[in-house]
Amino acid sequence: MLASKLREALASVGLSQGQFAALCNVNPRTVRRWVAADRRTPLSRFARLIIDDALKKARHASQDRTSPPEQGR
């Protein structure tokens, strides 16, 4: 996983690096390294699901803000 995708996902769900480390059951230093792109992020399936869900929600919210309001019939 790319560091930029991880940073985007954490920001979109409002998770700190420490909170994400706890969810993944890893040392917070490890997450800092992932975010800094010091190494490739070997995330577990659970963590990938969290990130993918967060990105989908962020994209959906972004689309809602840019779509014109629906008019009543």
Secondary structure, DSSP 4 states (H G I P E B T S, - for coil): --HHHHHHHHHHHT--HHHHHHHHTS-HHHHHHHHTTSS-----HHHHHHHHHHHHHHHHHHHHHHSPPPPP-
